[in-house]
Amino acid sequence: MPNLNFRNAQVVKDKHTGKNKGFGFVSFKDPDDYTKAMREMNGKYVGSRPVKLRKSTWQDRNLDNRDPNEVAKLHALKNYGTGRK
């Protein structure tokens, strides 16, 4: 696996049993590291489970209920460094 720098990693656990639910979240310092992780790890197996990577869409949720200026800022952040406007 390539050398990737990440900010945070969290395994999601059931609050009643304490067992992991089989998924988690990772935030990368550099957006290019997500691309590297996707290329190298998506579809590989960890134990008997396949790795399935997806980019988060949390910023796209409930945009209809937000202040228009906040929505514009979120879109600017989302597209930062992608060449899109």
BAZAMAR-523699 format. One line per field, with one value per atom (N, C-alpha, C, O): residue number from 1; residue in one letter; atom name; x, y, z. Coordinates in nm, 3 decimals, decimal comma, padded with zeros to 5 digits. Example, Ala and Ser with C-alpha at 12.3 -4.5 7.8 and 13.67 -1.06 7.14 Angstrom:
2
rofi = c(1|1|1|1|2|2|2|2)
kolti = c(A|A|A|A|S|S|S|S)
domi = c(N|CA|C|O|N|CA|C|O)
c1 = c(01,319|01,230|01,320|01,424|01,285|01,367|01,290|01,341)
c2 = c(-00,569|-00,450|-00,330|-00,332|-00,225|-00,106|00,003|00,114)
c3 = c(00,780|00,780|00,780|00,846|00,708|00,714|00,787|00,804)
//
This chain:
85
rofi = c(1|1|1|1|2|2|2|2|3|3|3|3|4|4|4|4|5|5|5|5|6|6|6|6|7|7|7|7|8|8|8|8|9|9|9|9|10|10|10|10|11|11|11|11|12|12|12|12|13|13|13|13|14|14|14|14|15|15|15|15|16|16|16|16|17|17|17|17|18|18|18|18|19|19|19|19|20|20|20|20|21|21|21|21|22|22|22|22|23|23|23|23|24|24|24|24|25|25|25|25|26|26|26|26|27|27|27|27|28|28|28|28|29|29|29|29|30|30|30|30|31|31|31|31|32|32|32|32|33|33|33|33|34|34|34|34|35|35|35|35|36|36|36|36|37|37|37|37|38|38|38|38|39|39|39|39|40|40|40|40|41|41|41|41|42|42|42|42|43|43|43|43|44|44|44|44|45|45|45|45|46|46|46|46|47|47|47|47|48|48|48|48|49|49|49|49|50|50|50|50|51|51|51|51|52|52|52|52|53|53|53|53|54|54|54|54|55|55|55|55|56|56|56|56|57|57|57|57|58|58|58|58|59|59|59|59|60|60|60|60|61|61|61|61|62|62|62|62|63|63|63|63|64|64|64|64|65|65|65|65|66|66|66|66|67|67|67|67|68|68|68|68|69|69|69|69|70|70|70|70|71|71|71|71|72|72|72|72|73|73|73|73|74|74|74|74|75|75|75|75|76|76|76|76|77|77|77|77|78|78|78|78|79|79|79|79|80|80|80|80|81|81|81|81|82|82|82|82|83|83|83|83|84|84|84|84|85|85|85|85)
kolti = c(M|M|M|M|P|P|P|P|N|N|N|N|L|L|L|L|N|N|N|N|F|F|F|F|R|R|R|R|N|N|N|N|A|A|A|A|Q|Q|Q|Q|V|V|V|V|V|V|V|V|K|K|K|K|D|D|D|D|K|K|K|K|H|H|H|H|T|T|T|T|G|G|G|G|K|K|K|K|N|N|N|N|K|K|K|K|G|G|G|G|F|F|F|F|G|G|G|G|F|F|F|F|V|V|V|V|S|S|S|S|F|F|F|F|K|K|K|K|D|D|D|D|P|P|P|P|D|D|D|D|D|D|D|D|Y|Y|Y|Y|T|T|T|T|K|K|K|K|A|A|A|A|M|M|M|M|R|R|R|R|E|E|E|E|M|M|M|M|N|N|N|N|G|G|G|G|K|K|K|K|Y|Y|Y|Y|V|V|V|V|G|G|G|G|S|S|S|S|R|R|R|R|P|P|P|P|V|V|V|V|K|K|K|K|L|L|L|L|R|R|R|R|K|K|K|K|S|S|S|S|T|T|T|T|W|W|W|W|Q|Q|Q|Q|D|D|D|D|R|R|R|R|N|N|N|N|L|L|L|L|D|D|D|D|N|N|N|N|R|R|R|R|D|D|D|D|P|P|P|P|N|N|N|N|E|E|E|E|V|V|V|V|A|A|A|A|K|K|K|K|L|L|L|L|H|H|H|H|A|A|A|A|L|L|L|L|K|K|K|K|N|N|N|N|Y|Y|Y|Y|G|G|G|G|T|T|T|T|G|G|G|G|R|R|R|R|K|K|K|K)
domi = c(N|CA|C|O|N|CA|C|O|N|CA|C|O|N|CA|C|O|N|CA|C|O|N|CA|C|O|N|CA|C|O|N|CA|C|O|N|CA|C|O|N|CA|C|O|N|CA|C|O|N|CA|C|O|N|CA|C|O|N|CA|C|O|N|CA|C|O|N|CA|C|O|N|CA|C|O|N|CA|C|O|N|CA|C|O|N|CA|C|O|N|CA|C|O|N|CA|C|O|N|CA|C|O|N|CA|C|O|N|CA|C|O|N|CA|C|O|N|CA|C|O|N|CA|C|O|N|CA|C|O|N|CA|C|O|N|CA|C|O|N|CA|C|O|N|CA|C|O|N|CA|C|O|N|CA|C|O|N|CA|C|O|N|CA|C|O|N|CA|C|O|N|CA|C|O|N|CA|C|O|N|CA|C|O|N|CA|C|O|N|CA|C|O|N|CA|C|O|N|CA|C|O|N|CA|C|O|N|CA|C|O|N|CA|C|O|N|CA|C|O|N|CA|C|O|N|CA|C|O|N|CA|C|O|N|CA|C|O|N|CA|C|O|N|CA|C|O|N|CA|C|O|N|CA|C|O|N|CA|C|O|N|CA|C|O|N|CA|C|O|N|CA|C|O|N|CA|C|O|N|CA|C|O|N|CA|C|O|N|CA|C|O|N|CA|C|O|N|CA|C|O|N|CA|C|O|N|CA|C|O|N|CA|C|O|N|CA|C|O|N|CA|C|O|N|CA|C|O|N|CA|C|O|N|CA|C|O|N|CA|C|O|N|CA|C|O|N|CA|C|O|N|CA|C|O|N|CA|C|O|N|CA|C|O|N|CA|C|O|N|CA|C|O|N|CA|C|O|N|CA|C|O)
c1 = c(00,084|00,000|00,089|00,193|00,047|00,129|00,132|00,047|00,229|00,239|00,135|00,148|00,032|-00,076|-00,077|-00,052|-00,107|-00,119|-00,267|-00,338|-00,312|-00,451|-00,463|-00,374|-00,576|-00,603|-00,664|-00,624|-00,762|-00,840|-00,895|-00,924|-00,908|-00,972|-01,062|-01,025|-01,180|-01,276|-01,348|-01,402|-01,349|-01,425|-01,559|-01,564|-01,668|-01,801|-01,838|-01,827|-01,883|-01,919|-02,064|-02,119|-02,125|-02,260|-02,255|-02,175|-02,339|-02,331|-02,379|-02,347|-02,455|-02,504|-02,408|-02,387|-02,351|-02,265|-02,117|-02,036|-02,081|-01,941|-01,867|-01,749|-01,936|-01,874|-01,872|-01,962|-01,768|-01,762|-01,869|-01,907|-01,916|-02,022|-01,967|-02,043|-01,836|-01,777|-01,746|-01,716|-01,755|-01,718|-01,663|-01,673|-01,606|-01,550|-01,526|-01,567|-01,461|-01,436|-01,290|-01,230|-01,233|-01,095|-01,096|-01,157|-01,030|-01,013|-00,865|-00,779|-00,837|-00,699|-00,656|-00,738|-00,527|-00,472|-00,469|-00,494|-00,440|-00,428|-00,534|-00,540|-00,616|-00,717|-00,660|-00,727|-00,535|-00,472|-00,452|-00,447|-00,441|-00,424|-00,550|-00,541|-00,668|-00,792|-00,784|-00,820|-00,738|-00,726|-00,629|-00,656|-00,517|-00,420|-00,480|-00,461|-00,551|-00,613|-00,717|-00,725|-00,795|-00,896|-00,831|-00,877|-00,724|-00,655|-00,593|-00,599|-00,534|-00,460|-00,545|-00,518|-00,647|-00,716|-00,857|-00,903|-00,928|-01,066|-01,073|-01,009|-01,152|-01,168|-01,072|-01,092|-00,969|-00,877|-00,947|-01,047|-00,895|-00,954|-00,872|-00,749|-00,942|-00,881|-00,946|-01,063|-00,868|-00,927|-01,019|-00,976|-01,143|-01,239|-01,334|-01,431|-01,307|-01,398|-01,334|-01,220|-01,410|-01,355|-01,360|-01,451|-01,260|-01,257|-01,339|-01,318|-01,433|-01,515|-01,501|-01,551|-01,434|-01,412|-01,513|-01,544|-01,565|-01,654|-01,619|-01,584|-01,629|-01,609|-01,735|-01,846|-01,716|-01,829|-01,909|-01,855|-02,039|-02,127|-02,193|-02,298|-02,136|-02,199|-02,224|-02,322|-02,139|-02,159|-02,278|-02,330|-02,321|-02,433|-02,568|-02,671|-02,571|-02,697|-02,766|-02,702|-02,895|-02,981|-02,937|-02,948|-02,889|-02,847|-02,966|-02,950|-03,085|-03,204|-03,239|-03,300|-03,202|-03,238|-03,130|-03,144|-03,024|-02,912|-02,914|-02,977|-02,843|-02,825|-02,753|-02,656|-02,800|-02,736|-02,587|-02,512|-02,543|-02,399|-02,320|-02,209|-02,378|-02,312|-02,302|-02,200|-02,408|-02,409|-02,299|-02,227|-02,285|-02,180|-02,042|-01,954|-02,021|-01,891|-01,863|-01,750|-01,965|-01,946|-01,909|-01,821|-01,976|-01,943|-01,803|-01,731|-01,763|-01,627|-01,525|-01,423|-01,550|-01,459|-01,455|-01,348|-01,570|-01,579|-01,499|-01,436|-01,503|-01,439|-01,297|-01,230|-01,249|-01,114|-01,012|-01,010|-00,928|-00,821|-00,863|-00,782|-00,992|-01,037|-01,036|-01,048|-01,021|-01,027|-01,170|-01,192|-01,268|-01,409|-01,445|-01,381|-01,547|-01,593|-01,736|-01,793)
c2 = c(-00,118|00,000|00,124|00,126|00,229|00,349|00,419|00,395|00,505|00,582|00,694|00,787|00,686|00,783|00,856|00,797|00,984|01,065|01,091|01,143|01,056|01,082|01,161|01,160|01,231|01,314|01,232|01,243|01,150|01,080|00,951|00,943|00,851|00,725|00,682|00,691|00,634|00,593|00,467|00,462|00,365|00,244|00,261|00,295|00,237|00,254|00,127|00,016|00,147|00,035|00,045|00,155|-00,069|-00,073|-00,022|-00,071|00,074|00,134|00,040|00,062|-00,064|-00,157|-00,274|-00,316|-00,327|-00,444|-00,410|-00,487|-00,293|-00,255|-00,320|-00,294|-00,405|-00,470|-00,375|-00,292|-00,388|-00,300|-00,342|-00,459|-00,243|-00,266|-00,302|-00,323|-00,308|-00,348|-00,234|-00,256|-00,110|00,003|00,115|00,111|00,212|00,325|00,441|00,438|00,543|00,664|00,704|00,690|00,753|00,802|00,937|00,952|01,036|01,165|01,181|01,161|01,218|01,232|01,378|01,468|01,400|01,535|01,591|01,710|01,508|01,551|01,478|01,355|01,549|01,482|01,377|01,280|01,396|01,297|01,163|01,058|01,166|01,040|00,955|00,832|01,018|00,941|00,866|00,748|00,935|00,874|00,756|00,651|00,775|00,666|00,547|00,432|00,576|00,468|00,395|00,272|00,468|00,407|00,314|00,202|00,361|00,282|00,155|00,048|00,168|00,057|-00,040|-00,160|00,011|-00,072|-00,116|-00,219|-00,040|-00,074|-00,213|-00,239|-00,300|-00,437|-00,537|-00,658|-00,489|-00,581|-00,637|-00,582|-00,745|-00,807|-00,781|-00,785|-00,753|-00,746|-00,861|-00,855|-00,964|-01,087|-01,145|-01,167|-01,170|-01,226|-01,120|-01,154|-00,992|-00,886|-00,796|-00,754|-00,768|-00,678|-00,533|-00,493|-00,455|-00,313|-00,242|-00,264|-00,158|-00,080|00,067|00,108|00,144|00,285|00,371|00,347|00,473|00,571|00,707|00,721|00,807|00,943|00,989|00,963|01,056|01,104|01,208|01,288|01,206|01,307|01,390|01,450|01,395|01,463|01,610|01,665|01,675|01,817|01,843|01,954|01,743|01,759|01,740|01,768|01,693|01,664|01,791|01,883|01,794|01,901|02,042|02,135|02,059|02,191|02,284|02,406|02,229|02,312|02,390|02,497|02,339|02,403|02,497|02,550|02,519|02,601|02,739|02,764|02,829|02,965|02,958|02,884|03,035|03,030|03,061|03,005|03,149|03,180|03,060|03,034|02,986|02,866|02,760|02,692|02,745|02,647|02,682|02,594|02,810|02,852|02,820|02,776|02,843|02,812|02,662|02,621|02,580|02,435|02,388|02,303|02,442|02,403|02,448|02,376|02,565|02,612|02,520|02,488|02,477|02,384|02,250|02,192|02,202|02,072|02,071|01,971|02,183|02,189|02,242|02,250|02,280|02,333|02,231|02,117|02,272|02,187|02,086|02,006|02,089|01,993|02,053|01,981|02,187|02,254|02,289|02,354|02,246|02,280|02,409|02,447|02,476|02,602|02,589|02,683)
c3 = c(00,000|00,000|00,000|00,065|-00,073|-00,077|00,058|00,144|00,075|00,198|00,194|00,114|00,279|00,280|00,414|00,519|00,408|00,529|00,556|00,470|00,674|00,705|00,834|00,919|00,845|00,963|01,074|01,190|01,039|01,140|01,082|00,963|01,165|01,126|01,240|01,357|01,205|01,307|01,261|01,150|01,345|01,321|01,391|01,510|01,320|01,378|01,454|01,403|01,579|01,665|01,709|01,719|01,734|01,789|01,932|02,012|01,966|02,099|02,209|02,326|02,174|02,275|02,299|02,412|02,189|02,202|02,204|02,255|02,149|02,141|02,025|02,004|01,948|01,832|01,714|01,698|01,631|01,515|01,414|01,406|01,338|01,240|01,102|01,008|01,091|00,964|00,869|00,752|00,919|00,836|00,923|01,046|00,858|00,930|00,837|00,721|00,888|00,814|00,828|00,935|00,718|00,718|00,649|00,543|00,708|00,640|00,610|00,696|00,486|00,439|00,445|00,427|00,469|00,469|00,328|00,308|00,231|00,092|00,008|00,014|-00,069|-00,152|-00,246|-00,281|-00,288|-00,377|-00,307|-00,372|-00,174|-00,100|-00,107|-00,104|-00,117|-00,137|-00,270|-00,278|-00,373|-00,505|-00,501|-00,559|-00,431|-00,419|-00,343|-00,383|-00,235|-00,157|-00,241|-00,236|-00,318|-00,403|-00,505|-00,527|-00,566|-00,668|-00,609|-00,670|-00,490|-00,431|-00,349|-00,348|-00,281|-00,182|-00,220|-00,172|-00,305|-00,336|-00,399|-00,501|-00,339|-00,390|-00,328|-00,343|-00,259|-00,191|-00,067|-00,022|-00,014|00,104|00,228|00,226|00,337|00,469|00,545|00,581|00,569|00,623|00,517|00,404|00,552|00,457|00,401|00,333|00,430|00,387|00,282|00,297|00,175|00,072|00,119|00,191|00,076|00,104|-00,003|-00,123|00,040|-00,052|-00,012|00,092|-00,097|-00,067|-00,142|-00,259|-00,072|-00,132|-00,076|00,041|-00,160|-00,114|-00,042|-00,087|00,069|00,149|00,073|-00,004|00,097|00,038|00,146|00,122|00,265|00,377|00,348|00,397|00,270|00,242|00,151|00,149|00,076|-00,017|00,050|-00,011|00,173|00,241|00,289|00,340|00,274|00,327|00,286|00,366|00,164|00,121|00,103|00,108|00,081|00,062|00,188|00,179|00,304|00,431|00,483|00,594|00,408|00,455|00,393|00,290|00,459|00,410|00,274|00,260|00,173|00,040|00,042|-00,038|00,131|00,140|00,191|00,144|00,286|00,337|00,228|00,216|00,149|00,039|-00,061|-00,108|-00,094|-00,188|-00,133|-00,208|-00,003|00,058|00,053|00,025|00,079|00,076|-00,063|-00,080|-00,164|-00,302|-00,340|-00,410|-00,293|-00,320|-00,256|-00,317|-00,131|-00,064|-00,134|-00,151|-00,176|-00,241|-00,371|-00,405|-00,445|-00,575|-00,570|-00,673|-00,451|-00,437|-00,485|-00,440|-00,577|-00,624|-00,730|-00,776|-00,772|-00,872|-01,011|-01,110|-01,018|-01,149|-01,188|-01,290|-01,106|-01,136|-01,066|-00,969|-01,116|-01,053|-01,011|-00,956)
//
